Amino acid sequence: MLNFTVGPVMCSDEVCAVGGEQVPYFRTPEFSELMLENEKLMLKFSKAPAGSRVAFMTNSSTGSMEATVMNCFTASDKVLVINGGSFGQRFVELCEIHDVPHDILKLNHGQKLTKERLYEYDNKDYTGLLVNIDETSTGVLYDSEMIGEFCKKNDIFYVCDCVSAFLADTFDMAHCGADVMITGSQKVLACPPGVSMIVLAPRAAERVTNANVKSMYFNLADVLKNMERGQTPFTPAVGILRQINTRLKEIEAAGGADAEIARVAAQAQDFREKIKELPFEFVSESPANGVTSVHPLNADAYEIFMELKDHYGIWICPNGGEMKSTIFRVGHIGYLNHEDNTTLINALKDMQRKGKL
Ligand SMILES: *Cc1c(COP(=O)(O)O)cnc(C)c1O
């Protein structure tokens, strides 16, 4: 199998090996120590400001998006949602479900967020902003620093979904002033799905500690309280948290977050050069490193996905909804190298020879 999706992605041999071990009991000093080490490395890699905290959630990242909306905002907020694709739309729906007043800054698929568009919302009493730094459905990267300046100027609580951007694109939580950063185990962290991390800057940690949340499982005050001693309120995905520990240490040993970001960027660059010979167009005006969105000129995007899967044993990432036939995506994250890119390009060239592109 060769997997170019944007999650779950290919794991390193070490991470796979930990997955094959027995899962230990977790109310122990040993597991607490592992969790505190996970927290320390997560804070380092996200360049979080001093005093930040990490909530390790046993849920997919959508659960963490929901927990963030529930714990950080109420009916007395006024939130701006950047919506340029399916993940932006998910934040819109979460605001609707939880009765958080919101406005939508709508972008077309592939369109970048300019300063001009953003500052149409300047001085309009917004209290919060929700953005997916890499809108993974189209592979558009938004400028976390430019949005951060806007939030600082307007005293806005700034939430960054970095689920696919963390460790793929430059992100400095302290410098851009983000209050919350969300990511998950199955994207650039290249572990199995099931765990998601919410990094909370001091102001966010304080906010959730004082929140009045109507939920037991999504009560972040409870999660942070337990995490003071490296524990979680309920049984977490112990095995995956052990794999995350292996992976975080692997990244640290290979030069840390910046080295991993450079590796993903080079993987993306290599693919984007190689695919230029084929009848495709790039979709994103401001491409993120983690994924390339591709529009086939002569064929149906979903059929290309099926053909590669069924006849070549290669997985690319299809899109859902209105982008299903027009856009497929190729991930550059996980345990992939430049030779794997060549294998994919050769498969596409073979399809072209057979008249399927
Ligand atoms: C993958 C992803 C998510 C979360 O998806 P889950 O299926 O819940 O893990 C959220 N936001 C972005 C930007 C993503 O890429």
Boltz pocket constraint, residues with backbone or C-beta under 6 A from the ligand:
constraints:
  - pocket:
      binder: B
      contacts: [[A, 6], [A, 7], [A, 60], [A, 61], [A, 62], [A, 63], [A, 87], [A, 132], [A, 133], [A, 134], [A, 135], [A, 136], [A, 161], [A, 162], [A, 163], [A, 164], [A, 184]]
      max_distance: 6.0
